[in-house]
Amino acid sequence: MQTVTSADELHAVSRHWRQQAQRIALVPTMGNLHAGHLQLVRHAQAIADRVVVSIFVNPMQFGPEEDYAAYPRTLEDDSRALMDVDADLLFVPEVETMYPEDLANAPYVEVPELGKILCGKFRPGHFTGVATVVAKLFNLVQPDIAVFGEKDYQQLVVIRRMTQALCMPVVIVGVATVREDDGLAMSSRNRYLTPAERATAAQLYQLLCGIKSDIEAGATDYRAIEQAAMSTLQQAGFRPDYASLRRASDLAEAGPGDSELRLLVAAWLGQARLIDNLSISIS
């Protein structure tokens, strides 16, 4: 696996692959890789000739009270893990490469409606940072395909909307959430959980599965279901931001005529903000 840090090095490799008519897939990450990230790489390998993984802790997507400085940087371990799964190229840019201008005055990409609901409501500016850095990575890598995990489902929908709206020639692929044995979605932020919190955290997925079963069995009062979910989370010791049933395609509030839904939850447990979601189909 080759590792590059500059745009010029990246362009040279990408240009060589394109001259050979090879399809390139990009897996954008912030590092501190776990099995979920590696599954994205494996999926990318199955649908492309070459796989680029980027590791960049993006300052634009962190709020002033969030953990940018403390976010774990584990480049040596990440590099070994990527070599073990035979990734082709690791791109590790410096902040100055991604944001050559002062960050406060940097141009940005915004997806207005989708970026301000759900997690965007509780993390103002977060999805502007996500959309901006992904657009920059698309310009730098020039991939044919980009692979994202469905755990960050709102992010996936935001990126799809951005790509379509800006006429970017990139196919966006979502990959199912990778879970621990007890159902907890794998996340770099799970490391913040104490042993007791880690045991409690599994209840988040159990709640999602219970709601999914109720809706598929005929429950239709979505707002009451959301309120009950919030109450259940609070009683279990979580500090929930939201529990929301949305239309899967565009994250509009789910209504009686919708058949493909997404149940999304975000809740704090100790120092960790956990997010998860589940697909629900109504026949």
Salt bridges, closest charged atoms under 4 A:
GLU66 OE2 - ARG123 NE 2.68
ASP67 OD1 - ARG189 NH2 3.16
ASP77 OD1 - ARG80 NH2 2.28
ASP88 OD1 - ARG50 NH1 3.13
ASP144 OD1 - ARG18 NH1 3.81
GLU150 OE1 - ARG262 NH2 2.88
ASP152 OD1 - LYS151 NZ 3.50
ASP182 OD2 - ARG198 NH1 2.80
GLU216 OE2 - LYS212 NZ 3.14
GLU226 OE1 - ARG223 NE 2.95
ASP241 OD2 - ARG273 NE 2.91
ASP250 OD2 - ARG247 NH2 2.76
GLU253 OE1 - ARG223 NH1 3.95
ASP258 OD1 - ARG247 NH1 3.53
ASP276 OD2 - ARG179 NH1 2.79
